[in-house]
């Protein structure tokens, strides 16, 4: 999925179209402020055996476009670590988990998808510690079947979330049981 696909998702609740996909509601705008002519669609590489069949078990129900904010954890960064080098993922304290959640509407006849934004959130409240923030995020994540979209997520955001959760003794079976792709 490209960033262009995400940017062209309609920002308001859409209406079903004859093909079963979700079209833009009257007056809907995309995230870039422009009114889209039609929702942006992504054609997944589905096996031919799925054509016209019921939705396969295990497909993602929604997109989760994820970003985290961190600060170096002064207790973890070694005193002799060079100040000009970026600290390792485990040495970063998570201070915010932000995401956009979008429903996936599939057209079984064509194999295309349309995305409809459900929510835009930034987790946590003032005074929440890192452990509470991570527990709340993983509880939310476990409740859905998400296709995770990130910016630099495989090399920083997700390893940081997973390592810091491990450090707090937080189990994340929903991540590991569903696969990482």
C-alpha positions, 0 to 999 in steps of 0.5 A: 500500500502506498502513501498515495492510497492512504492520502486519497481515502475519504475522510467522512463516512461513505455510502455503499455503491452497487458493487459493494464498495464504499463511495464518498459521502456527499461533500466528503473530502480526502485527507489532503482537503480535496474532494475525491472523484472516487475512492482510491482502491488497491488490488491485492494479489489474491489467488485465482481460487478466491475469485467470486468466493466468500471472504477468506478466513483471516483477512484483515478487517481494517487498516491501522496506520500507526506512528509512535513518538519516543524519547530516549530512556535515560535509564537504558542509554549507556553513559558512554553512548555517543550523543551523535548516534541514534539510540537503539529501539529498546532504549526509547521510551514510548510517550505516544501511540497515534493511529488512523483506523480505516475500514476495508470494503472489498469488492469480491467480483473485482478484488478491489478495496476501498478504505473508509476512515473510522477514527483518528486517535492519539493514545494516552492521557497526561500522567499515563506511564509507558506501561499503561499506554502500551497495555491500552494500545495492545488491548485495542489492537487485540480487538480487531484484525488490522493490516498495519501500515507504518512509516519506518515501522519494521525497523523502529516503531514495531520493534520499539513497541514490542521490546518495550512491552516485553520490558514491562511484562506485557504479552502481545499474542495478538501480534504474534499469532496473526503473523507479521506481514 
